[in-house]
């Protein structure tokens, strides 16, 4: 039975909020007044609503029926549940009323609620802006409210600010009024009915670039806002925004409901972006891109993030989840349809193949743990909410949507989405409401297919056996521990098999396996013929083949068989890597399979392959000799291709070839490939000389997309001198993405223990923004020479990390997983257990459980396969 939700009573419902705020960007405070039109469902002597870190100083209720006024005789506060209770001497009668409250708050530096963000102007002077982040439950930090997604209302926002600043909110400005010459009040138009977590505003010195849609019945003005001097970096996001709005309007069959869409880059921002209706906020690197000076990988991430957030304007904002149990409805759908939009705009990027490499693997990678959770996860306490903004809600959610849309066909699926949006516009909905709409449209009981995928933890592995020309496929739950108990293996998933060649005996066009196992004859079985499951990798499962068929699959790939597109080549590698971890296969099998990819030239396949090789190097470097053997294997794998691709980026080169060069040269450099190391050091020296001389053309020595590769090599080879140079570059960098790339290189490249200490001091300096610290820590967790030290740093700094990130969007969980993801052995597991046994873990318990389980899996994997890996290295 699901635990009872921590929720407000149903006696009072908000209808409309009038919110007036006056922020002070020098004292970091704000003064506020809210008048909330409420409907009292039954007479009550108490009114409860959410507040957090607000000081209330004047409260009264205006009764509509008799023009009466009631003041509370007492005001109580439940800090644990963030609920203010107003008690009245007499009952507030049933009917309409208005609750008035004045209050004070703090413009905090925690990246939540109504908070401050710091930046420097053109003269290097420190400036501040005010902005908001309310998801999941932090609107209550800006104004008293009923802070639950189903308690929708309309909002009229007013901001009283210094006249030299600009204010933005969800809606366009209705009017401006001058309070005094130095101050001005922005009054914004009233919003549609919406949830509190989607309300947003921002105050500061902003500039913008603007475009307008051309193919919509009601044109929508689109702007990208930045701090001064950065607006031109918003051109790419601005260019794609109207196109995405027009595309979604077409496929959703519903107009974008607001007259404008603003997007703003915020220097300090916890999440990647936030879909506030009409005012989407972004981490700077997720919105801004410069064609000349940005690493090319950021272009794709900007397109993906912008498409994802615009998708939410319908799926999440127009129709909102009824409660946080259904978070995946927002995030899983936006992940899938955002990918659909990017593929529509940039088909040459092979975005769906990238989805197979990234989202499908992220989802399966987390869902193979016992400490995973269902897509639809019961949420009782607000503390649990940030912990489900994870790869299950986003990536597995998006993957099962992709599987379902393929199963129903895209046209039928989108017709069902149109039905769902039309029926539930401006309301709340649950997962069942979506299944109902899709079932009505398709004439198929979608719930029957999908319930196991959304309500059960985990996914299946297809065990494929071959005998006398007959294939038998049997499904069981897949766990990376490979120790599924009978009671954990009761689920029978409906699995679209995607068998190739298609078996004649399976009539269902989707080849849906609805039982534990199925047998069929291999079509046209002949010598060296292969068969495979999950053609195109739209199914959410792993496949285990016999060694003989795996060899045949490898040979087909090596010969360039047309059945093996990007999805199949990458997906097969991903499956075999996962089976090696769990013990359903072995690292030797995976490494043998890799040999068939010697002619591979696709960035997307190499991206997957390099990530799996990196994992093996990190996991099996149990000693220096094995570590060096694995690096030699890497050098042989990528060195020749690094030489072939070189360091130059020809004008007009294919985008994915550019991405491949950055990946291969980076991998060769990290592995110590001599040619790459020599060239990286040469270019780094010239680059730093140019930077120190103030040469604006320093990038001619190192292309922005190879900066991380060159910096990493320089740091590995150059010790303290290289560290000081890289920090100098960081200090001179004007763009957030340049600083992110530098932090990643610092984390990956430093091998000297004394230099690491300097790096940790630097991480805590005010040069590194709170949300950026994790970039360096993640890389250190994957750095053979740093991973023990970064865990010691985490323990030493734990209380500081808690103070900085507590209650944020799950950031604390990263600081547990990052230093531990490649660790193994009883000693470290006991150490982690002991460290956290006396600490309050409720804000990150799920992440901690997953980190501990992953270490146990690593330990078993290392014990099982280390000798075989060392033998394979010796032989090959």
LOBA-852756 format. One record per residue (C-alpha): residue in three letters; x, y, z. Coordinates in steps of 0.5 Angstrom, whole numbers, plus 500, padded with zeros to 3 digits. Layout:
# LOBA-852756
ALAXYZ...
***
This chain:
# LOBA-852756
UNK500500500UNK503507498UNK505512504UNK500517505UNK502524501UNK504530505UNK499534502UNK494540504UNK487539506UNK482540501UNK478545505UNK480551501UNK482552494UNK486558491UNK483561485UNK487567483UNK493570486UNK495577486UNK503577487UNK507584489UNK514583490UNK519589491UNK526586491UNK533589493UNK539587489UNK544590494UNK541587501UNK539581498UNK532581501UNK525582498UNK518585501UNK512582498UNK504582498UNK499577496UNK492577495UNK489570494UNK482569491UNK480563495UNK474558495UNK472555502UNK469548500UNK466548507UNK466552513UNK473552517UNK477555523UNK483554520UNK487555513UNK493552511UNK498553506UNK505553504UNK511558506UNK518557507UNK523562509UNK518567509UNK517572515UNK509574515UNK507580518UNK500582517UNK495577515UNK487577514UNK481574510UNK476578507UNK469575506UNK466576500UNK459574502UNK458580508UNK464584507UNK467581513UNK474581515UNK477576520UNK484576523UNK487570525UNK488569533UNK494565532UNK499563526UNK503556527UNK509553523UNK510546521UNK518547519UNK518539517UNK512540512UNK513547510UNK506549512UNK503555515UNK497554519UNK492560520UNK487559526UNK481564527UNK476565533UNK470564528UNK469560522UNK471562515UNK464561512UNK463556505UNK464560499UNK469566496UNK474569500UNK480573499UNK486572503UNK491578504UNK498577507UNK505581507UNK511578508UNK519579507UNK524574504UNK531573503UNK534573496UNK538567497UNK544564494UNK542557494UNK539557487UNK532555489UNK526560490UNK527567489UNK534567489UNK540572487UNK545570481UNK552573480UNK556575474UNK561581472UNK560586467UNK564589461UNK569592466UNK569586471UNK565589476UNK561584480UNK553585479UNK547581481UNK540579478UNK534576481UNK531570478UNK527564480UNK527556481UNK520553484UNK520546481UNK519542485UNK516545491UNK520552492UNK514557490UNK513557497UNK520561498UNK517567494UNK510568496UNK505564501UNK501559496UNK498552495UNK504549492UNK502543489UNK501541482UNK494540482UNK492546486UNK492551479UNK490558479UNK491564475UNK497569477UNK498577476UNK505578478UNK507585479UNK515587481UNK517594484UNK524595482UNK530600480UNK528604474UNK535602470UNK533594471UNK528590467UNK523585470UNK521579466UNK515574468UNK511568465UNK506574461UNK508580457UNK508587461UNK501590462UNK503596464UNK509600467UNK508605473UNK513609476UNK513609484UNK518614484UNK523617479UNK528611481UNK523606481UNK518603477UNK513597477UNK512592472UNK505589472UNK504583468UNK498580464UNK494575468UNK497568466UNK492562464UNK490557470UNK497554472UNK501550477UNK505554482UNK512551480UNK511554473UNK511561476UNK517565474UNK520572474UNK527575473UNK530582475UNK536585472UNK540588467UNK538584461UNK539584453UNK536580448UNK535578441UNK528577438UNK524573432UNK517571431UNK514565428UNK511566421UNK507559420UNK502560426UNK495563426UNK497567432UNK504569431UNK509568438UNK514573439UNK520569441UNK526572445UNK533570448UNK535574454UNK542574457UNK546579461UNK550584458UNK555583452UNK552575451UNK546576447UNK549574440UNK551567443UNK543566443UNK542567436UNK542559435UNK537558440UNK533564437UNK534561430UNK531554432UNK525556437UNK520559432UNK521552428UNK520548434UNK514552436UNK511551429UNK513544429UNK510542436UNK503546434UNK503542428UNK504535431UNK500537438UNK494540434UNK494545439UNK496552439UNK502555444UNK497558449UNK501564450UNK503571446UNK510570447UNK516565449UNK522568453UNK528564454UNK533567459UNK541564461UNK542565468UNK549564471UNK548561477UNK542555476UNK542548479UNK538544474UNK540544466UNK533548465UNK526550467UNK520550463UNK516556466UNK511557462UNK513563457UNK519564461UNK524558460UNK530559465UNK537555463UNK544554465UNK548558461UNK551553457UNK544550456UNK542556452UNK548560449UNK553557443UNK558561439UNK559558432UNK566561432UNK569559440UNK564554442UNK566546443UNK561543437UNK558538442UNK554544446UNK550545439UNK547539440UNK546539447UNK543547446UNK538544441UNK536538445UNK535542451UNK531548448UNK526542444UNK525539451UNK523545455UNK519548449UNK515541449UNK513542456UNK509548454UNK504543452UNK506537456UNK507539463UNK504546463UNK498546459UNK496539462UNK500538468UNK501531472UNK496530478UNK502529483UNK509528483UNK508520482UNK507522475UNK513526474UNK515522468UNK509524464UNK512531464UNK520528463UNK519522459UNK515525454UNK519531453UNK525527452UNK522523447UNK518529443UNK524533444UNK528528440UNK523528435UNK524535434UNK531535434UNK531530428UNK526534424UNK530540424UNK537536424UNK536529420UNK544529419UNK545529426UNK542522427UNK539524433UNK535517434UNK541513434UNK544518439UNK538517443UNK540509443UNK547511445UNK545516451UNK538516453UNK536508452UNK543506456UNK542511461UNK535508463UNK537501463UNK544503466UNK540505472UNK534500472UNK538494472UNK539496480UNK535493485UNK535500488UNK532503482UNK524505482UNK518504477UNK517510472UNK511511476UNK513512483UNK509513489UNK511520492UNK509522499UNK514527502UNK517533498UNK524531500UNK523525496UNK521529489UNK528531487UNK531524488UNK526522482UNK529527477UNK533522474UNK534517468UNK528513470UNK523519469UNK527522463UNK531517460UNK527510461UNK521514461UNK523517454UNK525510452UNK518506453UNK515512450UNK519511444UNK517503444UNK510505445UNK510510439UNK513505434UNK508499437UNK502503435UNK505507429UNK507514430UNK501517426UNK496513431UNK501515437UNK501523436UNK493522434UNK492520441UNK497525444UNK492530441UNK486527444UNK489527451UNK492535450UNK485537448UNK481533453UNK486535459UNK488542457UNK489547463UNK487541468UNK491535471UNK492528469UNK495522471UNK498516467UNK492512466UNK489519462UNK494518457UNK493511456UNK486512456UNK487517450UNK491512446UNK487506447UNK481510444UNK485513438UNK488506437UNK482501439UNK488497443UNK488497450UNK495500451UNK494500459UNK495492458UNK502493454UNK504499458UNK503497466UNK509493467UNK513498463UNK511504468UNK509500474UNK514495475UNK522496477UNK526493472UNK526490465UNK527484461UNK533480458UNK532476452UNK536469453UNK536467446UNK538459445UNK539456438UNK538448436UNK537445430UNK535451426UNK530453432UNK530459436UNK528460443UNK527466446UNK526467454UNK525473458UNK527474465UNK528480469UNK535483468UNK539485474UNK547487474UNK548483480UNK545477476UNK542474482UNK534475481UNK530471486UNK524467484UNK519473487UNK523478483UNK522475476UNK514474476UNK513480471UNK512478464UNK513484460UNK510485453UNK516485449UNK516487441UNK522483439UNK524486433UNK527479430UNK531480424UNK530476419UNK522476421UNK520470423UNK514467418UNK511464424UNK510470428UNK503474425UNK503480429UNK507485426UNK510488432UNK512481434UNK510482441UNK512477446UNK507476451UNK509470455UNK515467458UNK518464452UNK517463444UNK520459439UNK521460432UNK524457426UNK530461423UNK528464416UNK533462410UNK538459415UNK544458412UNK552457413UNK554463417UNK547467417UNK546471423UNK539473427UNK538478431UNK533481436UNK531489437UNK532491430UNK533499430UNK533498438UNK526501439UNK525495445UNK527496452UNK531490454UNK538487453UNK539481449UNK544475450UNK546471444UNK550464444UNK557465443UNK557462435UNK551467433UNK555473437UNK561471432UNK556471426UNK554478428UNK561481429UNK562478422UNK556481419UNK558488422UNK565487419UNK563486412UNK558492412UNK552488412UNK546493410UNK542490416UNK547493421UNK545501421UNK548506427UNK542503432UNK544496431UNK552497431UNK552501437UNK546497441UNK549491440UNK556493443UNK552496449UNK548490450UNK554486451UNK558491455UNK552490460UNK552483460UNK559483462UNK558487468UNK552483470UNK556476469UNK551474463UNK557475459UNK564477460UNK569482458UNK573478454UNK567477449UNK566484449UNK573485447UNK573480442UNK566483439UNK570490439UNK575487434UNK570487428UNK569494429UNK576496426UNK572499420UNK568503424UNK567511422UNK561513425UNK562518431UNK555515435UNK558508435UNK565511437UNK562515442UNK558509445UNK565504444UNK569509448UNK565510454UNK565502455UNK572502454UNK573507459UNK569504464UNK573497463UNK580501464UNK577505470UNK574498473UNK580493471UNK586498473UNK587494479UNK594495479UNK599499475UNK601494470UNK594492468UNK592500468UNK598500463UNK596494459UNK589497458UNK592504456UNK596500451UNK590497448UNK586504448UNK592506444UNK592501439UNK585502438UNK584509437UNK591511435UNK591510428UNK584514427UNK587520431UNK593520426UNK588520420UNK583525423UNK588530425UNK587536429UNK584541424UNK577542422UNK576544415UNK571549413UNK564546412UNK566539415UNK560534417UNK558536424UNK559528426UNK566528423UNK568534427UNK565530433UNK568524432UNK575528431UNK574531438UNK572524441UNK578520438UNK583525439UNK581526446UNK581518447UNK588518444UNK591523449UNK588520455UNK591514453UNK598517452UNK598515445UNK605518443UNK603522437UNK597525440UNK601527446UNK607530442UNK602535438UNK597536444UNK603539448UNK606543442UNK599546441UNK598548448UNK605551449UNK603556443UNK596557445UNK598559452UNK603564449UNK597567445UNK593567451UNK598571455UNK600575450UNK592577449UNK592574442UNK584574440UNK586569435UNK589563440UNK584558438UNK588557431UNK592553435UNK587549439UNK580549436UNK575550441UNK572542440UNK579540442UNK581544448UNK579539453UNK583534450UNK589538449UNK588541456UNK588534459UNK594532456UNK598538458UNK596537465UNK598529465UNK604531463UNK606538466UNK604538473UNK604545477UNK606549471UNK601546467UNK595547472UNK597554473UNK597556466UNK590552465UNK587556471UNK590562468UNK586561462UNK580559466UNK580566469UNK580569462UNK575565460UNK569570458UNK564564457UNK561559461UNK562553457UNK569555456UNK570554464UNK566548464UNK571544459UNK576547463UNK574544469UNK573537466UNK580537463UNK582539470UNK579533473UNK581528468UNK588531467UNK591532474UNK595526476UNK600529482UNK597529489UNK600536491UNK597539485UNK590535486UNK590539493UNK591546489UNK585544485UNK580542491UNK582549494UNK580552487UNK574548487UNK571552493UNK574559491UNK568564488UNK571563481UNK567556481UNK560557481UNK556552485UNK553548479UNK559547476UNK563544481UNK561537480UNK564537473UNK571537476UNK569532481UNK565527476UNK572527472UNK576526478UNK572520480UNK574517473UNK581519474UNK585513476UNK590517480UNK585521483UNK579517485UNK581515492UNK583522493UNK577525491UNK573521496UNK577523501UNK576530499UNK568529499UNK568526506UNK572532509UNK568537505UNK561533506UNK558538511UNK560544507UNK557540501UNK550539505UNK550546507UNK551548499UNK546543496UNK541541501UNK534541498UNK537542491UNK535538485UNK539532487UNK546535486UNK548532493UNK547525490UNK552527484UNK557528490UNK556521492UNK556517486UNK561521482UNK567519487UNK565512488UNK562510481UNK569506479UNK570504486UNK570496489UNK572492494UNK570491501UNK574496505UNK571502501UNK564499502UNK564499509UNK567506509UNK561508506UNK557505510UNK560507516UNK561514514UNK553515512UNK550511518UNK550517523UNK548522518UNK541524515UNK540521508UNK533523507UNK535528501UNK539523497UNK537516500UNK536513493UNK542516490UNK546513496UNK543506495UNK545506488UNK552508489UNK553502494UNK549497490UNK554499484UNK560498488UNK558491490UNK557490483UNK563493481UNK567488486UNK563482484UNK565484476UNK572485478UNK573478482UNK570475476UNK573478470UNK580481472UNK584474471UNK581474464UNK582481462UNK589480464UNK590474460UNK586477454UNK591483454UNK597479454UNK595475448UNK592481444
***
